[in-house]
Structure formats: C-alpha cells, structure tokens
Amino acid sequence: MQRYEREQGLPIHRPAGKSSGSVVASKAELDRWVTAGPVPEKRWPTERTNTIGAEFLQIDSEIALTFCGIAHATTDEGKRNRAAQTARKAYDTIMRLRKGIKLTDVQSDRLDANLQQLKSELQRLG
C-alpha cells in the first residue's frame, strides 16, 4: 500500500502523523483516485537506480582493470586472451550503459580515470 501511496498518489491519511500502521481514506477521495486513471510512472532511472548504476559502472571498471592485470601477468596465452576479452567486454558494456546513467562530477572523474587507464591497458594487450 505504501508503494501505491508513494508512486501512484493513493489518497490515504495516517492518524497522528505516523509513517506506518493504520490508514484512513474517504470513499470520495478513493473514487476520484480510481476514476482519474493511472498516474504516469516515474521515468527511469530513478535516483536509487541511478545511484546503483553509477556504482556498478565504477566497480565494473575496476574489475576490468583487474582482468587486464591478469592478462599482463600470465604467460599462458589462452588465459591471457580470455582475460583480455573479458576486460574488453566490460569496457564496451560500461560505454554503452554510461549513456543512460547520470553521474556526479566526482563519479564521472573517477570513472573517466579508470576508463582512460583501461583503454590504455587494452591497447597494450593488442
């Protein structure tokens, strides 16, 4: 019910200003709410999904750098190729997803630094 209250504007009232528990609603308010039709859904990304997305991009960039380090450190050609391929896929994914996520200046600077280093490492790997 709280989700409908928050996201769809369900007209309920909470006694004594409590944030949870019993609720009260008038029939007239509920009738108007039902006949008004659906409230437009929030557009993606919400603040929460945006925050999670920004964190994902940062973590994924760090993981990709780790795979580059593994590729550089191994003498096993197969392992080197798999690690480099994983890092490239992560880089491509980050670049694609970044377009839909709003980053703060600090987040953008951190991610850009990782991406610049990642691109350089990938070029070194060939």
Protein Blocks (a to p, Z undefined) as FASTA:
>chain_A
ZZmmmmnopacddehhiabdjddddfklmmmmmmnopadddddddfklmmmmmmmmmmmm
mmmmmmmmmmmmpmbfklmmmmmmmmmmmmmmmmmmmmmpccdfklmmmmmmmmmmmmmm
mmmnZZ
